[in-house]
Amino acid sequence: MLDTLDSSASPPRLALVTGGTRGIGKAIVECLQDAGYLVTYTGTSDLSDKDRIKDAEYKKLDLLNSRLPDFIYQARWDVVVNNAGINKRQGILDLTTSALNKILSVNLSGPMRITKAVVPKMRAAKKGRIVNIGSIFGTVSRSTRASYSASKAGLSAFTKEVALELASYNVSVNNVCPGFTDTELTRAMLSEEDRKALCREIPLERMARPAEIAEVVKFLVSDKAGHITGQDIIVDGGFVIV
């Protein structure tokens, strides 16, 4: 992919998006491509050529593994979007150690490990953008979301701390917190009636579109957002203010 570029041109801007095979992640990949980035995106499955995003590089990544693959360390990423996440709805009495460890590994320690891996080259270049994809359930919660809410609240706190560490190196770190979003997974989990009932709880009376979350990410990695760091950006149609 890189060999087709004019060698006299400026170096390509590189972006890494974890969990980019569907839903919000896929929309982020496509949005960053539109902004001119060469995007590498990850997932946990072996994808056939027909299932891959055109002109983006796919890499397999399982954040339950203890070691990150070499490609994360080798590139000098301009943008890193920690989007990969999992959820299992369990109340505190049903919470299992196995499920808790998986959710924390993917949703919290995964972004922390990736951030640690990419930061040295960002600091050396004195530029970079890191965007974590949190959730409104790191701010508010509902029953049976004990471990998920804990992981996303932790991601918010981590965002603020590492933003302070990296500010003097011109590296911003922000946390985009989507509300209910109309993805393939949402439609598979909720009936049409359930989705309509949910929309009645949202002041804007609809769920977000994945592209609307992706546009916020694109803004945060642009020069227009150069003075924004350490922030939770909630994109939920007003749900948390009700």
Number of C-alpha atoms within 10 A of each C-alpha: 8 9 6 6 11 10 9 6 7 8 10 13 14 18 25 26 25 31 25 28 23 16 18 25 27 21 20 30 29 19 21 23 18 11 14 12 19 22 26 22 27 22 20 16 11 11 13 7 9 7 9 15 18 11 12 17 14 22 19 15 18 19 23 16 11 10 9 16 14 9 9 18 16 11 13 18 23 22 26 27 29 26 26 26 23 13 17 15 15 17 14 12 8 10 16 12 8 8 15 18 14 19 22 22 21 22 28 25 20 24 27 18 15 18 20 12 16 21 24 13 17 21 16 10 14 15 19 22 23 30 26 29 27 31 27 22 20 20 16 12 15 10 9 16 19 20 24 25 21 20 25 26 20 17 25 25 16 20 25 17 13 21 21 15 12 19 17 12 16 18 24 28 30 27 28 24 22 22 21 21 22 16 16 11 11 13 13 9 11 12 11 11 9 11 17 14 12 15 18 12 15 19 15 13 15 18 22 20 15 20 18 17 24 21 14 16 23 21 14 24 25 12 8 10 13 14 10 13 24 20 18 23 18 20 20 22 20 14 19 17 9 7
